[in-house]
Amino acid sequence: MLPANRLDAIVARFDLAEAELSAGPNRDTFVRLSREYAELKPVVEAVKSYQRALADLAGVKALMDDATTDADMVKVAAEEKSALEERIGVLENELRIALLPKDAADERDVIVEVRAGTGGDEASLFAGDLLRMYERYASLQGWKVELLSASEGTVGGFKEVVASIRGRGVYAKLKFESGVHRVQRVPDTETSGRIHTSAATVAVLPEAGEVDIKIDDADLRIDVFRASGAGGQHVNKTESAVRITHLPSGIVVGVQDERSQHRNKAKAMDMLRAKLYDAERTRLDSERAAERKGMVGSGDRSQRIRTYNFPQGRVTDHRINLTLHKLPQVMEGTALGEVIDALVAHHQAALLAEDAA
């Protein structure tokens, strides 16, 4: 049974956050409290369901222990007691999961970067396939995808493509996608039918707001230039593309997707904040590396995480030894959720085991 004082403290903290929000705090405090409120709300609902079930069980036990209760009522109460005990077990497990330490970025929007790796043109084509897979999965989740920048491959696909994905709980789902994705298939240009192995690297970065990352204008070098590639005649007339260099870290971001220089600059700043936020999270994660040993989702971009084998029609996630013979459905985004849900469940099981230890 979960400690009652811990559950009461969670409800009390939720009530306090709700009261402070109602008082109309300043902007920074409002943002912080809103996040805390949103994170606590489902937990508090689970706590109250669990507490109600415990109260019902106590009432049923009292009825059974009452000497004045007739035999038929005791029989009915015994059946109800059994059902309640089973329900409490389910609720307790759900609550333990809800009480696991949360990744502060889980509810954030993300920036997804897909880069072709080894394999030449075939790697670029695969990078394009991965982007379309995420776009279709995002559509099924009701999320919004927006292309930020792209460098197209010579025969299609992308050498590099960056997109933002916005919606509820995006990072919580997509954070396990960071790493090296390997594809095994026969390229269209292969006349002998030989299977080629190519790879693409995916990085999923939680977006950071101005509240999270403070950037000094003096630390930035901003260059504007004419956009290149598709987009119409304006590409030769307007210096709308923007490249921002963060001098202390050396991070460079660039956006030329919009006709407006102002909008491109705003998108580039979002990308820069995300990269700086990710760098800080990576640093902290490295310090906690021993605690995280063996856990899914380390975010190591050099780790081969998944293989897409087209001749066999299978997808294998190497971190959890999961194989699905549903490659077309995964690439269409409809079965990608099965892989992601398995990764989330594995991660939660590891955290529960760690908590129990």
matplotlib code that plots the C-alpha trace (Angstrom):
import matplotlib.pyplot as plt

x = [0.0, 1.2, 2.0, -1.0, 1.1, 2.8, -0.5, -2.0, 1.1, 0.6, -3.0, -2.1, 0.6, -1.9, -4.4, -1.7, -0.7, -4.3, -4.8, -1.6, -2.6, -5.9, -4.1, -2.7, 1.1, 3.7, 4.5, 7.5, 5.7, 2.5, 4.4, 6.1, 2.9, 0.9, 3.4, 3.3, -0.5, -0.7, 1.7, 0.0, -3.6, -3.6, -1.6, -4.2, -7.0, -5.3, -4.7, -8.4, -9.6, -7.2, -8.3, -12.0, -11.4, -9.6, -12.5, -15.0, -13.0, -12.9, -16.7, -17.2, -14.9, -16.8, -20.0, -18.7, -17.3, -20.6, -22.4, -25.8, -25.2, -27.2, -25.5, -26.8, -25.4, -22.1, -21.9, -22.6, -20.1, -17.4, -17.8, -17.6, -14.5, -12.8, -13.6, -12.4, -9.1, -8.5, -9.3, -7.1, -4.2, -4.6, -5.0, -1.9, 0.2, -1.1, -0.4, 3.1, 3.8, 2.2, 4.5, 7.7, 10.1, 9.0, 11.3, 10.8, 10.6, 8.0, 5.2, 7.3, 7.2, 10.2, 12.6, 13.4, 16.6, 17.1, 20.5, 21.6, 24.5, 26.5, 25.0, 25.2, 22.0, 20.2, 20.8, 19.3, 16.2, 15.9, 16.2, 13.2, 11.3, 11.9, 10.7, 7.5, 7.1, 7.2, 4.9, 2.3, 2.6, 2.3, -0.9, -2.4, -1.6, -3.2, 0.2, 1.3, 4.5, 6.3, 9.4, 12.2, 15.1, 16.0, 19.0, 17.7, 19.6, 20.7, 18.1, 15.5, 15.1, 17.3, 20.9, 19.5, 16.1, 14.8, 11.2, 9.2, 6.5, 4.0, 1.3, 0.5, 3.2, 5.3, 8.7, 7.4, 6.6, 9.4, 12.4, 13.3, 13.8, 17.2, 20.0, 21.1, 18.4, 19.6, 17.9, 18.5, 16.9, 17.5, 17.8, 15.8, 19.1, 20.5, 20.2, 21.7, 19.2, 21.9, 20.8, 22.4, 22.7, 22.4, 21.8, 20.3, 20.7, 17.7, 18.0, 14.9, 15.4, 12.8, 12.0, 13.0, 11.3, 12.9, 12.1, 14.3, 17.2, 18.4, 20.4, 22.5, 22.2, 25.9, 26.6, 25.0, 26.2, 23.3, 23.9, 21.2, 21.5, 19.4, 17.6, 18.6, 16.6, 12.8, 10.6, 9.9, 11.5, 11.9, 14.9, 17.0, 15.7, 15.3, 17.8, 15.2, 17.4, 18.9, 21.9, 22.6, 25.9, 26.0, 29.5, 30.2, 29.1, 29.9, 26.3, 25.1, 21.5, 19.9, 16.4, 15.3, 11.9, 9.8, 9.7, 9.9, 13.3, 11.6, 9.8, 13.0, 14.9, 12.2, 12.4, 16.2, 16.0, 13.7, 16.2, 19.1, 17.3, 16.4, 20.1, 21.3, 18.7, 19.6, 23.3, 22.6, 20.3, 23.1, 25.6, 23.4, 22.6, 26.3, 26.7, 23.9, 25.2, 25.8, 22.2, 20.8, 23.0, 21.0, 18.0, 16.3, 16.4, 19.9, 19.7, 23.1, 23.0, 25.8, 23.9, 22.3, 18.8, 16.7, 16.9, 14.4, 14.8, 12.7, 13.3, 12.0, 9.4, 10.5, 11.5, 13.8, 14.5, 17.8, 17.4, 14.5, 14.9, 11.5, 10.8, 7.6, 6.9, 4.9, 7.5, 5.0, 2.7, 5.6, 6.8, 3.2, 3.2, 0.3, 2.4, 5.1, 3.1, 3.5, 7.3, 7.1, 4.6, 6.9, 9.9, 7.8, 6.7, 10.3, 11.5, 8.7, 9.5, 13.2, 12.2, 9.8, 12.5, 15.0, 12.4, 11.7, 15.4]
y = [0.0, 3.5, 5.8, 8.0, 11.0, 11.0, 11.0, 13.7, 15.9, 15.6, 16.6, 19.5, 20.7, 20.5, 22.6, 25.2, 25.4, 25.9, 28.7, 30.4, 30.3, 31.9, 34.7, 35.9, 35.6, 37.2, 35.6, 33.4, 32.1, 31.5, 29.4, 27.3, 26.8, 25.9, 23.2, 21.9, 22.0, 20.1, 17.4, 17.0, 16.9, 13.3, 12.2, 13.7, 12.1, 8.7, 9.4, 10.3, 7.1, 5.0, 6.7, 6.2, 2.5, 2.2, 3.9, 1.6, -1.4, -0.3, 0.1, -3.3, -4.9, -3.1, -4.4, -8.0, -7.6, -6.3, -9.1, -7.8, -8.2, -11.2, -14.1, -13.0, -9.5, -10.9, -13.0, -10.0, -8.0, -10.7, -10.6, -6.8, -7.1, -9.3, -7.0, -4.0, -5.6, -6.4, -2.9, -1.4, -3.6, -2.1, 1.4, 1.1, -0.1, 2.8, 5.2, 3.9, 4.6, 8.0, 8.8, 7.8, 10.7, 12.7, 13.9, 17.7, 17.8, 15.1, 17.6, 19.7, 20.2, 18.9, 19.6, 16.5, 16.4, 13.5, 13.2, 10.7, 8.6, 5.9, 4.7, 7.6, 8.3, 5.3, 6.9, 10.2, 8.3, 6.5, 9.8, 11.0, 7.8, 8.4, 11.9, 10.8, 8.0, 10.7, 13.0, 10.2, 9.1, 12.8, 13.2, 10.1, 11.8, 15.0, 16.8, 19.6, 19.2, 22.1, 21.9, 24.2, 23.5, 20.8, 19.9, 17.5, 14.5, 14.2, 11.5, 12.4, 12.3, 14.5, 14.8, 16.7, 17.8, 19.6, 19.8, 20.9, 18.7, 20.4, 18.8, 17.2, 14.9, 14.9, 14.5, 11.8, 9.7, 10.6, 10.9, 7.2, 7.8, 9.5, 7.4, 5.5, 3.9, 1.2, 0.1, -3.1, -3.2, -3.5, 0.0, 0.8, 1.4, -2.0, -4.2, -7.4, -7.5, -7.1, -5.9, -2.7, -1.5, 2.3, 4.4, 7.7, 9.5, 11.0, 13.6, 14.6, 17.8, 19.1, 22.8, 25.3, 28.6, 31.9, 31.0, 27.9, 29.3, 32.9, 34.0, 37.2, 39.1, 39.9, 36.1, 35.9, 36.5, 36.8, 36.5, 37.0, 35.8, 34.9, 31.6, 28.8, 26.1, 25.8, 28.6, 30.9, 33.9, 35.6, 33.4, 35.5, 38.9, 38.8, 38.2, 36.2, 33.3, 33.5, 31.8, 32.3, 31.5, 31.1, 32.3, 30.7, 27.2, 27.4, 26.1, 27.2, 27.1, 28.2, 28.6, 29.6, 28.0, 31.2, 34.2, 36.5, 37.1, 37.9, 34.5, 32.7, 34.4, 33.4, 29.7, 29.8, 31.1, 28.3, 25.8, 27.4, 27.3, 23.6, 22.8, 24.7, 23.1, 19.7, 20.3, 21.1, 18.1, 15.9, 17.3, 16.6, 13.1, 12.4, 13.2, 10.7, 8.1, 5.5, 5.8, 5.5, 2.5, 0.1, 2.4, 3.0, 6.5, 7.7, 9.9, 8.7, 9.7, 7.3, 4.2, 1.9, 1.6, 0.0, -2.0, -1.8, -5.0, -4.7, -8.2, -9.8, -7.1, -6.7, -3.9, -4.7, -2.4, -3.6, -1.9, -4.1, -7.0, -6.2, -7.5, -6.7, -8.2, -5.1, -3.0, -1.4, -0.4, 1.0, 3.1, 4.3, 5.4, 3.2, 0.6, 2.9, 3.4, -0.3, 0.2, 3.4, 2.0, -1.0, 1.4, 3.5, 0.4, -1.0, 2.4, 2.5, -1.1, -0.2, 2.9, 0.8, -1.8, 0.9, 2.5, -0.8, -1.4]
z = [0.0, -0.9, 2.1, 2.8, 3.8, 0.4, -1.4, 0.8, 0.1, -3.6, -3.4, -1.1, -3.6, -6.5, -4.5, -3.7, -7.4, -8.4, -5.8, -6.9, -10.5, -9.6, -7.9, -11.2, -10.8, -13.1, -16.5, -15.4, -12.4, -14.4, -16.9, -14.1, -12.2, -15.3, -16.1, -12.6, -12.5, -15.8, -14.6, -11.2, -12.5, -13.8, -10.8, -8.4, -10.3, -9.9, -6.2, -5.6, -7.4, -5.3, -2.1, -3.0, -3.6, -0.3, 1.5, -0.3, 0.8, 4.4, 4.3, 2.9, 5.5, 8.3, 6.9, 6.9, 10.4, 11.8, 13.7, 12.7, 8.9, 7.6, 5.7, 2.3, 2.7, 3.9, 0.7, -1.5, 0.4, 0.0, -3.8, -3.7, -1.4, -4.0, -6.9, -4.9, -3.9, -7.6, -8.6, -5.9, -7.2, -10.7, -9.4, -7.2, -10.1, -12.3, -9.4, -8.9, -12.6, -12.3, -9.3, -11.1, -11.6, -14.6, -17.3, -17.1, -20.9, -21.5, -22.3, -24.6, -28.3, -30.2, -33.0, -35.0, -37.0, -39.5, -41.2, -43.9, -42.7, -44.4, -47.7, -50.1, -52.1, -50.4, -47.0, -48.2, -49.5, -46.1, -44.2, -46.3, -45.4, -41.7, -41.9, -43.6, -41.0, -38.2, -40.1, -40.5, -36.9, -35.8, -37.9, -36.1, -32.7, -33.8, -33.7, -36.0, -38.1, -39.6, -41.8, -40.6, -43.0, -45.6, -47.7, -50.4, -51.7, -55.3, -56.2, -53.6, -49.8, -47.7, -46.7, -43.7, -42.7, -39.6, -38.5, -35.5, -34.1, -31.7, -29.6, -26.3, -24.8, -28.0, -26.3, -24.0, -27.1, -29.5, -27.1, -27.6, -31.4, -31.0, -32.4, -35.5, -37.6, -40.0, -43.2, -45.2, -48.7, -52.4, -53.9, -57.0, -58.8, -57.9, -61.0, -59.4, -56.5, -53.9, -50.4, -49.3, -45.7, -45.1, -42.0, -40.9, -37.6, -35.7, -33.0, -31.0, -29.1, -26.6, -27.4, -24.8, -24.1, -23.1, -19.5, -19.7, -21.7, -21.5, -24.5, -24.5, -27.7, -27.4, -27.7, -31.2, -34.7, -37.1, -40.8, -43.5, -47.1, -50.1, -49.8, -52.2, -53.8, -54.2, -53.1, -56.1, -57.6, -54.2, -53.5, -55.8, -54.6, -50.9, -48.1, -46.1, -45.0, -41.5, -39.9, -36.2, -34.5, -30.7, -30.1, -26.6, -27.7, -31.4, -32.3, -35.7, -36.8, -40.1, -41.5, -45.0, -45.1, -44.8, -47.1, -44.1, -42.5, -39.2, -39.2, -40.2, -37.4, -34.9, -36.0, -35.9, -32.3, -31.3, -32.8, -31.0, -27.6, -28.2, -29.0, -25.9, -23.7, -25.1, -24.5, -20.8, -20.4, -21.9, -19.5, -16.6, -17.9, -18.2, -14.5, -13.7, -16.1, -13.4, -12.2, -15.8, -16.8, -18.9, -19.3, -22.6, -24.0, -23.1, -26.2, -27.5, -31.2, -32.0, -30.7, -33.3, -32.0, -34.8, -38.0, -40.8, -42.9, -46.1, -47.6, -44.4, -43.7, -40.1, -37.8, -34.8, -31.9, -30.5, -27.1, -26.0, -28.5, -30.0, -33.5, -35.4, -38.8, -39.7, -41.6, -44.1, -41.2, -39.2, -42.1, -42.6, -39.0, -38.0, -36.2, -35.0, -31.8, -31.0, -30.9, -29.0, -26.4, -25.8, -25.3, -22.8, -20.9, -20.7, -19.4, -16.8, -15.7, -15.2, -13.2, -11.0, -10.4, -9.5, -7.1, -5.5, -5.0]

ax = plt.figure().add_subplot(projection="3d")
ax.plot(x, y, z, "-o")
ax.set_aspect("equal")
plt.show()
